[in-house]
């Protein structure tokens, strides 16, 4: 198995929960890419989007990814849109195998129903679900550009983490 693991997937797919558990099981560091960006920028993701726009956020995202290349023994949870940029996907592969967590639109919408801290998911429920569906369609090809894909629907965090480790050990 590689020295690090990169988790991708849409918001609500379980990247943070699964990533924390994997890191704990492996004795590795858990790194949340969005948290690194917030720390570096000194403001929330919502504030970055509102004040500087999505392109500024995406630049910060790429800078942080580049800074993680070569770091060993970490589980990296990326933001849902990090995969959009081909350079980000290249950097992710330099960090470690890319594991994409998936879930149905209905499951993602249910998991995100009470979320109000996601800049791309503001508005009424129907509007949020429509936007989430559009994001999934736009990003599907980028999510598919991963080493492993795991559907999280109907599985516990423990089940998903076990499946990640099993599939990575098969190499």
NORMOJO-V64461 format. One record per residue. N is the residue number from 1. SS is DSSP state (hx for helix, st for strand, lp for the rest). OMEGA is omega in whole degrees, 0 to 359 (none if undefined). BURIAL is # if it has 24 or more other C-alpha atoms within 12 Angstrom, else .. Layout:
n:N ss:SS omega:OMEGA burial:BURIAL
n:N ss:SS omega:OMEGA burial:BURIAL
This chain:
n:1 ss:lp omega:182 burial:.
n:2 ss:lp omega:179 burial:#
n:3 ss:lp omega:180 burial:#
n:4 ss:st omega:179 burial:#
n:5 ss:st omega:177 burial:#
n:6 ss:st omega:178 burial:#
n:7 ss:st omega:176 burial:#
n:8 ss:st omega:177 burial:#
n:9 ss:lp omega:180 burial:#
n:10 ss:lp omega:175 burial:#
n:11 ss:lp omega:181 burial:#
n:12 ss:lp omega:182 burial:#
n:13 ss:lp omega:177 burial:#
n:14 ss:lp omega:184 burial:#
n:15 ss:hx omega:183 burial:#
n:16 ss:hx omega:181 burial:#
n:17 ss:hx omega:180 burial:#
n:18 ss:hx omega:180 burial:#
n:19 ss:hx omega:178 burial:#
n:20 ss:hx omega:181 burial:#
n:21 ss:hx omega:178 burial:#
n:22 ss:hx omega:181 burial:#
n:23 ss:hx omega:179 burial:#
n:24 ss:hx omega:181 burial:.
n:25 ss:hx omega:183 burial:.
n:26 ss:hx omega:185 burial:#
n:27 ss:lp omega:181 burial:.
n:28 ss:lp omega:174 burial:.
n:29 ss:st omega:171 burial:#
n:30 ss:st omega:179 burial:#
n:31 ss:st omega:176 burial:#
n:32 ss:st omega:184 burial:#
n:33 ss:hx omega:179 burial:#
n:34 ss:hx omega:179 burial:#
n:35 ss:hx omega:177 burial:.
n:36 ss:hx omega:180 burial:#
n:37 ss:hx omega:179 burial:#
n:38 ss:hx omega:180 burial:.
n:39 ss:hx omega:182 burial:.
n:40 ss:hx omega:183 burial:.
n:41 ss:hx omega:181 burial:#
n:42 ss:lp omega:178 burial:.
n:43 ss:lp omega:183 burial:.
n:44 ss:lp omega:177 burial:.
n:45 ss:hx omega:177 burial:#
n:46 ss:hx omega:180 burial:#
n:47 ss:hx omega:178 burial:.
n:48 ss:hx omega:179 burial:#
n:49 ss:hx omega:184 burial:#
n:50 ss:hx omega:186 burial:.
n:51 ss:hx omega:187 burial:.
n:52 ss:hx omega:179 burial:.
n:53 ss:lp omega:181 burial:.
n:54 ss:hx omega:179 burial:.
n:55 ss:hx omega:178 burial:.
n:56 ss:hx omega:178 burial:.
n:57 ss:hx omega:182 burial:#
n:58 ss:hx omega:176 burial:#
n:59 ss:hx omega:179 burial:.
n:60 ss:hx omega:179 burial:#
n:61 ss:hx omega:182 burial:#
n:62 ss:hx omega:178 burial:#
n:63 ss:hx omega:180 burial:.
n:64 ss:hx omega:177 burial:#
n:65 ss:hx omega:180 burial:#
n:66 ss:hx omega:180 burial:.
n:67 ss:hx omega:181 burial:.
n:68 ss:hx omega:179 burial:#
n:69 ss:lp omega:179 burial:#
n:70 ss:lp omega:178 burial:.
n:71 ss:lp omega:184 burial:#
n:72 ss:lp omega:174 burial:#
n:73 ss:lp omega:175 burial:#
n:74 ss:st omega:170 burial:#
n:75 ss:st omega:184 burial:#
n:76 ss:st omega:175 burial:#
n:77 ss:st omega:182 burial:#
n:78 ss:lp omega:173 burial:#
n:79 ss:lp omega:184 burial:#
n:80 ss:lp omega:183 burial:#
n:81 ss:lp omega:183 burial:#
n:82 ss:hx omega:184 burial:#
n:83 ss:hx omega:184 burial:#
n:84 ss:hx omega:185 burial:#
n:85 ss:lp omega:180 burial:.
n:86 ss:hx omega:179 burial:.
n:87 ss:hx omega:177 burial:.
n:88 ss:hx omega:179 burial:#
n:89 ss:hx omega:177 burial:#
n:90 ss:hx omega:179 burial:#
n:91 ss:hx omega:179 burial:#
n:92 ss:hx omega:181 burial:#
n:93 ss:hx omega:177 burial:#
n:94 ss:hx omega:180 burial:#
n:95 ss:hx omega:181 burial:#
n:96 ss:lp omega:179 burial:#
n:97 ss:st omega:182 burial:#
n:98 ss:st omega:180 burial:#
n:99 ss:st omega:180 burial:#
n:100 ss:st omega:176 burial:#
n:101 ss:st omega:182 burial:#
n:102 ss:st omega:174 burial:#
n:103 ss:lp omega:179 burial:#
n:104 ss:lp omega:177 burial:#
n:105 ss:hx omega:182 burial:#
n:106 ss:hx omega:180 burial:.
n:107 ss:hx omega:179 burial:#
n:108 ss:hx omega:180 burial:#
n:109 ss:hx omega:179 burial:#
n:110 ss:hx omega:181 burial:.
n:111 ss:hx omega:184 burial:.
n:112 ss:hx omega:186 burial:#
n:113 ss:lp omega:184 burial:#
n:114 ss:lp omega:184 burial:.
n:115 ss:lp omega:176 burial:.
n:116 ss:lp omega:181 burial:.
n:117 ss:lp omega:180 burial:.
n:118 ss:lp omega:185 burial:#
n:119 ss:hx omega:181 burial:#
n:120 ss:hx omega:181 burial:#
n:121 ss:hx omega:177 burial:#
n:122 ss:lp omega:176 burial:.
n:123 ss:lp omega:180 burial:.
n:124 ss:lp omega:186 burial:.
n:125 ss:hx omega:181 burial:.
n:126 ss:hx omega:179 burial:.
n:127 ss:hx omega:180 burial:.
n:128 ss:hx omega:181 burial:#
n:129 ss:hx omega:178 burial:#
n:130 ss:hx omega:179 burial:.
n:131 ss:hx omega:178 burial:.
n:132 ss:hx omega:178 burial:#
n:133 ss:hx omega:179 burial:#
n:134 ss:hx omega:179 burial:.
n:135 ss:hx omega:179 burial:#
n:136 ss:hx omega:180 burial:#
n:137 ss:hx omega:182 burial:.
n:138 ss:hx omega:187 burial:.
n:139 ss:hx omega:186 burial:#
n:140 ss:hx omega:182 burial:#
n:141 ss:hx omega:179 burial:.
n:142 ss:hx omega:177 burial:#
n:143 ss:hx omega:181 burial:#
n:144 ss:hx omega:179 burial:#
n:145 ss:lp omega:181 burial:#
n:146 ss:lp omega:181 burial:#
n:147 ss:lp omega:182 burial:#
n:148 ss:st omega:174 burial:#
n:149 ss:st omega:181 burial:#
n:150 ss:st omega:176 burial:#
n:151 ss:st omega:184 burial:#
n:152 ss:lp omega:184 burial:#
n:153 ss:lp omega:177 burial:.
n:154 ss:lp omega:181 burial:.
n:155 ss:lp omega:175 burial:.
n:156 ss:lp omega:176 burial:.
n:157 ss:hx omega:180 burial:#
n:158 ss:hx omega:178 burial:.
n:159 ss:hx omega:181 burial:.
n:160 ss:hx omega:179 burial:#
n:161 ss:hx omega:179 burial:#
n:162 ss:hx omega:180 burial:.
n:163 ss:hx omega:177 burial:#
n:164 ss:hx omega:183 burial:#
n:165 ss:hx omega:180 burial:#
n:166 ss:hx omega:183 burial:.
n:167 ss:hx omega:177 burial:.
n:168 ss:hx omega:181 burial:#
n:169 ss:hx omega:176 burial:.
n:170 ss:lp omega:176 burial:.
n:171 ss:lp omega:none burial:.
